[in-house]
Amino acid sequence: MRYWILFYDYVPDVVERRAPFRDEHLRLAREAVDRGELVLGGAYADPVDGAVLVWRTADAAPIERFVAGDPYVKNGIVTRHRIRPWNVVIGGATT
């Protein structure tokens, strides 16, 4: 198992545009938490122009599935995403 970071870049008017898709987006995120894959996540504050989701999985496949099913991505709220492996050195589970 390793840590991964999913970076999202958002459209400028994300707060208004995400409203119809927010419940479904959060449902998918909660399901990933319940499976033990998603560790934490949230949008940047001031300005709300992106988000970070931290994952702990064996590979990026669950993250890629999340992105493919995320209504924020499907409906153009996310303008760009990146999945990066993350080497945790201090805190959390480092093995």
N, C-alpha and C positions, 0 to 999 in steps of 0.2 A: 504494500500500500504506500502511496505517496500523496503529497499534497499537490493541488493544481489551483490556479487562479483563472477564472473566467472574467474577462473584462468586457463590458458593454459600453459603447458610445451611443448616446441618445440624440434624438432630434431636439432642436431648441425649445419647442413647446411641449415637452414630454409630459409635464404634470397634467395638462389639459387632455392631451391625446391618449394617454395610457388608461384613463378612467374606465372605458368599456372593456378593457382586457385585463385589468388588474386582478380581479378575483381568480381568473383562470391561471394567470401567471403565478400568483401566490399559491394556488392549489398544487401546481406542478412542483414548485419549490418545496412545499411542505411534504409532499410525497418523497422527494429526494432526501429530505432530512430524515423522514421516517425510515427510509432504507439504509440510513447511515452513510450516505454519499455526500450530501451537502452539509458543510460544517457551519457556515454563516454567510450572510450576504446582505447587501443593501445598496441603495443609491448614494451617490455623492451628495453633499449638502452645499448649497450656496456657492456656485450654482448647481442645480440638478442637471448635470450634463452627461452622466454615465453611472455605472454601477460596477461593483466587484462582488463576485461569489467565490467563496473558498470551498474547495472540494477535497475529499480524501478517498481516492479510488485506486485500483490497480492500474488502470489505464484511462485514456480520455474518452472511451466509448460512451459511458453514461452521460458525460458532459455534452458530447456531440448530440446524443439523443434528446437531451433537455433543450438544447439550442434549437434543434429541428422542430420540436413541438411547441416552443414558447410563442404565445400569441404576440408578444412584443416584437419578436423577430419576424414572424409571419405577416404582421401588419405594419411594418416599417417604422416602428418606434425605435428599434435598435438599428443604427446606421452602419455599425461595424462591431465585430466581436473578435476576441483573441483568446485562445486557451494556451496557458503557459504552465509547464511543470515548475514547482516551487520547492526549493530546498529549505526546509525549516531547520534552523540551527538551535534556536532557543524557544522554549515554551511548547506547549502541545505535545503530541506524540512524535518523537523524532526518529522513530524506527519504522 
